[in-house]
């Protein structure tokens, strides 16, 4: 079960050790403190409790356990964080022993193959690859940094290496590193190609891409689709770029491996490549997890231009603002950055990148001047613009009117008419617009006492058994805390609640628990002083209720039952039994 996996992983990993890899922590009493990794601050307000294995920032409110920390810092879904931490802890996930064993075999085969490709690059057979990479200004130290290798132009050198390591022909075929020959034997899938390893978002090696350096055949070849490798769901260098994408507030998207590598070498570490010219919805969703702005740096040829346009609409449908970078003096980032003054040219092109409406219009401008091509070009442009929100198009009505040869208000009328005639044109962006209308509420913390009570109930079964839900619920004002307390006092198990939150990727519950834990540590409150905490909460409730009753007395509209309540609470606060 997933809950057993979570429990086992937590028992083997220490949150202080994990967090220390991202934050410089200093011990103060029973708690570790550091500057928060989720917002900029100079005075440390980020606390980690080794006793409770939780973290909380008193500045931005982020908090949770080891899983929510990895999810937040690495921009992972729960399942991805579970797999990453399981691998680190040496835990085999219980989704089926056979499936887990097959994944381990695939991982080991890929790692063995990577070693073979790296060795081959520096061997005698790798001379053609080394010469090619030198011509592309990629010396060996860069190749080592990005693990660029070489697949020799041999029929089965890799297959023989893998078999020597103990892998069966069936396992090698399943990995996608080999094909099956007519005689039933295996042959290497990658031959005579420069090899680029492909990692998923968690940093796991899942496949390879190979570029042919001479001869006939497909210029690029990827690992085939399999249980481990799915091109649609991955981006080249995402594992290296994701932190920078979030920190810089935007992503740079290129077509090829070499473009992405070149951008990284020049400091654009927020660059990824789309493993092909057609960006998928799943890839756009990955970018959305890191940032809401993406610069498209595809090639400047006609195929690259059309692919860039499709990618921009795909990104827009996922709620990502896309801008097209137009190259002057080169066809792609690799070529631009290697020129004298290349970084300045690249930076200037980024600064002048075109928004989607203008790029689409300029791309069709030549066809719009041709009487034969104009009707189709006009239809394509208007259909595309009609799929956007009016707020995305409004700033560019003047330029769009000039390109279409009409007045700006006529552009707006044509788009409105198209939306009415073809509602499906813009339905694909409904989710993005709905999300755009949502304004997240400001962080509003409840009373510290309520957080501490919630955390005590979470961690202490004996305290949960000592109170009834109806006894405590009236003392808690925060709805989020109310829901957790009610669930706990109604018999829900904390581990089951946490598993449910994780499956929904809802970290708000663990943030409440983590904040309460940090407050308990800061105030030195333990389970033994729980009754005192309850008494303080009751007094706060009574005082607030008494204040509202006094207002009614002054206004002269208090009922008889409310007056009896007023007298009762007055006696209680003057020294009567609070539980009475």
C-alpha positions in Angstrom: 0.0 0.0 0.0 1.1 3.6 -0.7 0.7 4.5 3.0 3.1 1.7 4.0 5.6 3.0 1.4 5.4 6.5 2.8 5.8 5.2 6.4 8.9 3.2 5.4 10.5 6.1 3.5 9.9 8.4 6.5 11.5 5.9 8.8 14.7 5.8 6.8 15.2 9.5 5.8 15.8 12.4 8.1 14.2 15.7 7.1 17.1 17.7 8.5 19.5 15.9 6.2 17.2 16.3 3.1 16.5 20.0 3.8 20.2 20.7 4.5 21.0 19.9 0.8 18.9 23.0 -0.1 19.2 25.3 2.9 22.0 26.1 5.3 20.6 25.2 8.7 21.8 26.1 12.2 20.6 24.4 15.3 18.9 26.5 18.0 17.5 24.3 20.9 15.5 21.5 19.5 14.8 23.2 16.2 17.0 24.0 13.1 16.7 27.4 11.5 17.6 28.8 8.1 16.6 31.2 5.3 13.5 30.1 3.5 14.1 28.5 0.1 10.6 29.5 -1.1 10.9 33.3 -0.7 13.7 35.9 -0.4 14.6 36.8 3.2 17.7 38.0 5.2 16.6 37.0 8.7 16.0 33.2 9.0 12.3 32.3 9.6 12.4 28.8 8.2 12.3 26.1 10.9 12.9 22.4 10.7 11.8 20.1 13.5 13.8 16.8 13.7 11.5 15.6 16.5 8.4 15.9 14.4 10.0 15.6 11.0 8.3 18.7 9.6 9.3 22.2 8.4 7.6 25.5 8.5 8.4 29.1 7.4 7.0 31.8 9.6 7.5 34.3 6.8 5.6 32.8 3.8 3.7 30.1 5.6 5.0 27.1 3.5 5.3 24.0 5.6 4.8 20.2 5.6 6.8 17.0 5.7 9.7 15.5 3.7 7.4 14.8 0.8 5.8 18.2 0.5 9.3 19.8 0.8 10.6 17.8 -2.2 7.4 18.4 -4.1 7.7 22.2 -3.5 11.4 22.6 -4.2 11.7 20.2 -7.2 8.2 21.1 -8.6 7.1 17.4 -8.5 3.8 15.7 -8.3 3.4 13.4 -5.2 4.0 10.2 -7.2 7.3 11.6 -8.6 8.4 12.7 -5.1 7.5 9.3 -3.8 9.6 7.5 -6.4 12.6 9.9 -5.9 12.6 9.5 -2.1 12.0 5.7 -2.4 15.1 5.4 -4.6 17.1 7.4 -2.1 15.9 5.5 0.9 16.3 2.1 -0.8 12.6 1.3 -0.6 10.9 -0.9 -3.2 7.4 0.6 -3.8 4.6 -1.8 -3.3 2.7 -1.3 -6.6 3.7 -4.9 -7.7 7.0 -6.7 -7.2 7.1 -7.7 -10.9 6.6 -4.1 -12.1 9.2 -2.7 -9.7 11.7 -5.4 -10.7 11.2 -4.6 -14.4 11.8 -0.9 -13.7 15.0 -1.6 -11.8 16.2 -3.7 -14.8 15.4 -0.9 -17.2 17.2 1.6 -15.0 20.3 -0.7 -14.7 20.4 -1.3 -18.5 20.2 2.4 -19.2 23.0 3.2 -16.8 25.2 0.4 -18.2 24.5 1.7 -21.7 25.4 5.2 -20.7 28.7 4.0 -19.4 29.3 2.2 -22.7 28.5 5.4 -24.7 30.8 7.5 -22.6 33.6 5.1 -22.9 33.1 4.8 -26.7 33.5 8.5 -27.1 37.1 8.5 -25.8 38.0 5.1 -27.4 39.6 4.8 -30.9 36.2 4.2 -32.5 35.0 7.5 -31.1 37.4 9.6 -33.3 34.7 10.6 -35.8 32.4 11.7 -33.0 35.2 13.7 -31.3 36.0 15.5 -34.6 32.3 16.3 -35.1 31.9 17.6 -31.6 35.1 19.7 -31.9 33.7 21.3 -35.1 30.5 22.1 -33.1 32.7 23.7 -30.4 31.9 21.0 -27.8 35.2 20.0 -26.1 35.5 16.9 -24.0 35.0 18.7 -20.7 31.6 19.9 -22.0 30.8 16.4 -23.2 31.5 15.1 -19.7 29.3 17.8 -18.1 26.3 16.8 -20.3 27.2 13.1 -20.5 27.4 13.2 -24.3 28.5 9.8 -25.7 29.0 7.9 -28.9 27.4 4.8 -30.3 29.9 3.1 -32.5 28.9 2.1 -36.1 28.8 -1.5 -35.1 26.1 -4.1 -35.4 25.9 -5.3 -31.8 28.7 -3.9 -29.6 26.3 -2.6 -27.0 24.2 -5.7 -27.1 27.2 -7.8 -26.4 28.3 -5.5 -23.5 24.8 -5.8 -22.0 24.7 -9.5 -22.3 28.1 -9.8 -20.7 26.7 -7.8 -17.8 24.0 -10.5 -17.4 21.0 -8.9 -19.1 18.9 -11.2 -21.3 17.9 -10.6 -24.9 14.3 -10.0 -23.8 15.3 -7.4 -21.3 17.6 -5.6 -23.8 14.8 -5.6 -26.4 12.3 -4.3 -23.8 14.7 -1.4 -22.9 14.5 -0.1 -26.5 18.3 -0.2 -26.9 18.2 -3.0 -29.4 16.0 -4.3 -32.3 15.3 -7.9 -33.2 17.0 -9.3 -36.3 15.5 -11.7 -38.8 17.4 -14.5 -37.3 16.0 -13.8 -33.8 19.2 -12.1 -32.6 19.6 -8.5 -31.4 21.2 -5.5 -33.0 22.1 -2.1 -31.6 19.4 0.5 -32.1 21.9 3.4 -32.0 24.8 3.0 -34.4 27.1 5.8 -35.7 25.4 8.4 -33.6 26.4 11.0 -31.0 24.3 10.1 -27.9 22.5 12.4 -25.5 21.0 10.9 -22.3 17.5 11.9 -21.5 16.5 12.3 -17.8 13.0 12.8 -16.4 12.0 15.6 -14.1 13.2 13.6 -11.0 16.6 13.1 -12.5 16.1 9.4 -13.5 17.7 8.3 -16.7 14.9 7.1 -19.0 16.2 7.0 -22.5 18.6 8.4 -25.1 18.6 10.6 -28.2 21.1 10.0 -31.0 22.3 12.3 -33.8 23.7 10.9 -37.0 26.9 12.6 -38.0 27.1 11.2 -41.6 25.4 8.7 -43.9 21.8 8.2 -44.7 18.9 7.8 -42.3 16.9 9.9 -39.8 19.0 12.8 -38.5 17.7 12.3 -34.9 16.6 9.0 -33.3 15.1 8.7 -29.8 14.5 5.7 -27.6 11.2 4.0 -28.6 8.1 4.6 -26.5 8.0 2.3 -23.5 6.8 2.0 -19.9 9.9 4.0 -18.9 10.3 6.5 -21.8 7.5 8.6 -23.2 8.7 11.5 -25.3 5.4 13.4 -24.9 5.9 13.7 -21.1 9.6 14.8 -21.0 11.8 17.7 -22.0 15.6 17.5 -22.6 17.6 19.1 -19.7 14.5 19.7 -17.6 16.2 18.1 -14.6 19.0 20.7 -14.8 16.8 23.6 -15.8 13.7 23.4 -13.6 15.1 25.3 -10.6 16.5 28.1 -12.8 13.2 28.3 -14.8 11.4 29.0 -11.5 14.0 31.4 -10.2 14.3 33.4 -13.4 10.5 33.5 -13.9 10.6 32.2 -17.5 11.7 29.2 -19.6 13.6 29.1 -22.9 12.5 26.4 -25.3 14.7 25.1 -28.2 14.3 22.4 -30.8 17.5 20.5 -30.5 19.9 19.1 -27.9 22.8 21.2 -29.1 20.8 24.4 -28.9 19.8 23.7 -25.3 23.4 22.7 -24.3 24.8 25.9 -25.9 22.3 28.0 -24.1 23.3 26.4 -20.8 27.0 27.0 -21.5 26.3 30.7 -21.9 24.4 31.0 -18.7 20.8 30.4 -19.9 20.3 27.5 -17.5 16.6 27.8 -17.8 16.6 26.2 -21.3 15.0 23.0 -22.3 14.4 21.2 -25.6 11.2 19.6 -26.8 12.6 16.3 -28.1 11.2 17.1 -31.6 9.6 20.0 -33.3 6.0 19.3 -32.1 5.5 20.5 -28.5 2.9 18.3 -26.7 0.2 19.3 -24.2 2.0 17.3 -21.6 5.3 19.1 -22.2 3.5 22.4 -22.0 2.0 21.3 -18.7 5.6 20.6 -17.4 6.7 24.1 -18.2 3.6 25.5 -16.5 4.6 23.8 -13.3 7.8 25.9 -13.3 6.8 29.2 -14.8 4.1 31.1 -16.6 6.3 32.6 -19.4 8.2 30.8 -22.2 10.4 32.1 -25.0 10.3 30.0 -28.1 13.8 29.7 -29.6 13.1 27.3 -32.5 15.0 27.5 -35.8 14.3 30.3 -38.2 13.5 28.1 -41.3 9.9 27.7 -42.4 9.5 24.4 -40.5 10.8 26.0 -37.3 8.5 29.0 -37.7 5.4 26.8 -38.1 6.5 24.6 -35.2 7.0 27.6 -33.1 3.5 28.9 -33.8 1.9 25.5 -32.9 4.0 25.4 -29.7 2.8 28.9 -28.7 -0.9 27.9 -29.0 -0.2 24.7 -27.1 1.5 26.7 -24.3 -1.3 29.3 -24.3 -3.9 26.5 -23.9 -2.0 25.4 -20.7 -1.9 29.0 -19.3 1.7 29.8 -20.3 2.4 33.1 -22.0 4.5 32.4 -25.1 6.8 34.7 -27.0 8.6 34.0 -30.2 12.3 34.9 -30.4 13.3 36.1 -33.9 16.9 35.5 -35.0 19.0 38.1 -36.9 22.2 36.7 -38.4 21.7 33.0 -37.6 19.2 30.2 -37.7 19.3 28.8 -34.2 20.6 29.5 -30.7 23.7 27.4 -31.2 24.7 29.4 -34.3 23.8 32.8 -32.7 25.7 32.3 -29.5 28.9 31.2 -31.2 29.2 34.4 -33.3 31.3 37.3 -32.1 28.9 39.3 -29.9 26.6 36.3 -29.9 25.4 36.7 -26.3 24.4 40.3 -26.9 22.5 39.3 -30.1 20.8 36.5 -28.1 19.8 38.8 -25.3 18.6 41.4 -27.7 16.4 38.9 -29.5 14.9 37.7 -26.2 14.1 41.3 -25.2 12.3 41.9 -28.6 10.5 38.6 -28.7 7.0 38.8 -30.3 3.8 37.9 -28.4 1.6 35.3 -30.0 -0.9 37.5 -31.8 1.8 39.6 -33.5 4.0 36.6 -34.4 1.0 34.8 -36.0 0.1 37.9 -38.0 3.6 38.6 -39.1 4.1 34.9 -40.1 1.0 35.2 -42.4 1.7 38.7 -43.6 3.4 37.7 -46.9 0.6 35.3 -47.8 -2.0 38.0 -46.9 -0.6 40.1 -49.8 -1.0 37.3 -52.3 -4.6 37.2 -53.7 -4.5 33.4 -54.1 -3.1 32.6 -50.6 -4.8 35.5 -48.7 -8.2 33.8 -48.0 -6.6 30.7 -46.3 -4.0 32.9 -44.5 -6.8 35.2 -43.2 -8.9 32.2 -42.0 -5.9 30.6 -40.2 -5.0 33.9 -38.5 -8.5 34.8 -37.4 -9.3 31.3 -36.2 -6.1 31.4 -34.1 -6.7 34.9 -32.7 -10.3 33.9 -31.9 -9.1 31.2 -29.7 -7.4 33.8 -27.4 -8.9 35.9 -24.8 -9.8 39.5 -26.0 -7.3 40.7 -23.3 -4.5 38.9 -25.1 -5.4 40.5 -28.5 -6.5 44.1 -27.5 -3.0 45.6 -27.1 -2.2 44.7 -30.7 -5.3 45.7 -32.6 -3.6 48.5 -34.4 -0.7 46.3 -35.7 -3.2 43.5 -36.6 -5.3 45.9 -38.5 -2.3 47.1 -40.5 -1.4 43.6 -41.4 -4.9 42.6 -42.3 -5.6 45.9 -44.1 -8.6 46.9 -42.0 -9.3 49.3 -39.1 -8.6 48.1 -35.5 -12.3 48.0 -34.6 -13.0 45.9 -37.6 -10.5 43.3 -36.4 -12.3 43.2 -33.1 -15.7 42.8 -34.8 -14.3 39.9 -37.0 -13.0 38.1 -34.0 -16.2 38.5 -32.0 -18.2 37.2 -35.0 -15.8 34.3 -35.3 -16.2 33.4 -31.6 -20.0 33.4 -32.0 -19.9 31.3 -35.2 -17.3 28.8 -33.9 -17.4 28.6 -30.1 -15.2 25.5 -30.2 -12.3 27.7 -31.5 -11.8 29.2 -28.1 -13.1 26.5 -25.9 -9.7 24.9 -25.6 -8.5 27.9 -23.6 -11.4 28.1 -21.3 -9.5 26.5 -18.4 -6.7 29.1 -18.8 -9.2 32.0 -18.8 -11.0 30.5 -15.8 -7.8 30.2 -13.9 -6.8 33.7 -14.9 -10.0 35.1 -13.4 -9.1 33.5 -10.0 -7.3 35.7 -7.6 -5.7 33.6 -4.8 -6.6 34.8 -1.3 -4.0 36.5 0.8 -2.4 34.3 3.4 -4.4 34.8 6.6 -3.2 32.8 9.6 -5.6 31.6 12.3 -4.8 31.9 16.0 -1.6 30.3 16.9 -3.5 28.3 19.7 -5.6 26.6 17.0 -2.5 25.5 15.0 -0.9 24.1 18.2 -4.1 22.3 19.2 -4.4 20.7 15.7 -0.8 19.5 15.8 -1.2 18.0 19.3 -4.2 16.1 18.2 -2.4 15.0 15.1 0.6 13.5 16.9 -1.0 12.2 20.1 -3.6 9.5 20.0 -4.2 9.8 23.8 -5.2 13.4 23.4 -7.6 12.6 20.5 -9.2 10.0 22.7 -9.7 12.5 25.6 -11.9 14.9 23.7 -15.1 14.8 21.6 -15.5 16.7 18.4 -18.6 18.6 19.6 -16.6 19.7 22.7 -13.8 21.4 20.8 -15.2 22.5 17.4 -16.9 25.7 18.8 -13.5 26.9 20.0 -11.9 26.8 16.5 -12.6 29.6 14.0 -10.3 28.6 11.1 -12.2 26.4 8.6 -9.1 24.5 7.5 -8.2 23.6 11.1 -11.8 22.8 11.9 -11.9 20.2 9.1 -8.7 18.5 10.3 -9.7 18.5 13.9 -13.2 17.2 13.1 -11.7 14.4 11.0 -9.2 13.4 13.7 -11.8 13.4 16.5 -14.2 11.5 14.3 -11.7 8.6 14.1 -9.7 9.3 10.9 -6.1 8.1 11.1 -3.5 10.9 10.5 -1.5 8.7 8.1 -4.7 8.0 6.1 -5.4 11.7 6.0 -1.9 12.5 4.8 -2.1 9.8 2.1 -5.4 11.3 0.9 -3.9 14.8 0.7 -0.9 13.5 -1.1 -3.0 11.8 -3.7 -4.8 15.1 -4.4 -1.5 17.0 -4.3 -3.1 19.2 -1.5 -0.3 20.4 0.8 -2.5 22.8 2.8 -3.2 20.2 5.5 0.4 19.4 6.1 1.2 23.1 6.1 -1.2 23.5 9.0 0.4 20.6 10.9 3.9 21.9 10.2 3.1 25.4 11.4 1.6 24.0 14.6 4.6 21.8 15.2 6.9 24.8 14.8 4.9 26.9 17.2 4.8 24.0 19.8 8.6 23.8 19.6 9.1 27.5 19.8 6.8 27.8 22.9 8.0 24.6 24.5 4.6 23.1 24.7 4.3 19.3 24.9 1.4 16.8 25.2 1.6 17.0 29.0 0.5 20.6 28.9 -2.3 20.0 26.4 -5.0 20.7 29.0 -3.6 24.1 29.7 -3.7 24.9 26.0 -7.3 23.7 25.8 -8.2 26.0 28.8 -6.6 29.0 27.0 -8.6 28.3 23.9 -11.8 28.0 25.9 -11.2 31.3 27.7 -10.5 33.0 24.3 -13.8 31.6 23.0 -15.7 32.7 26.1 -14.3 36.2 26.0 -15.2 36.6 22.3 -18.7 35.3 22.9 -19.1 37.5 26.0 -18.1 40.6 24.0 -20.7 39.9 21.4 -23.4 39.4 24.1 -22.4 42.7 25.8 -22.8 44.5 22.5 -26.4 43.1 22.3 -27.1 44.2 25.9 -26.0 47.8 25.0 -28.1 47.7 21.8 -31.1 46.5 23.8 -31.8 43.5 21.5 -30.6 40.5 23.7 -32.9 37.6 24.1 -33.7 35.9 27.4 -31.7 32.8 26.5 -28.7 34.9 25.4 -28.9 36.8 28.7 -28.7 33.5 30.6 -25.7 32.6 28.5 -24.1 36.0 29.4 -24.6 35.4 33.1 -23.1 31.8 32.8 -20.0 33.0 30.9 -19.4 35.9 33.3 -19.4 33.4 36.3 -17.1 31.1 34.4 -14.5 33.8 33.6 -14.6 35.0 37.2 -13.4 31.7 38.5 -16.0 29.1 37.9 -15.2 25.8 36.2 -14.4 26.4 32.6 -15.7 22.9 31.7 -19.0 23.6 33.3 
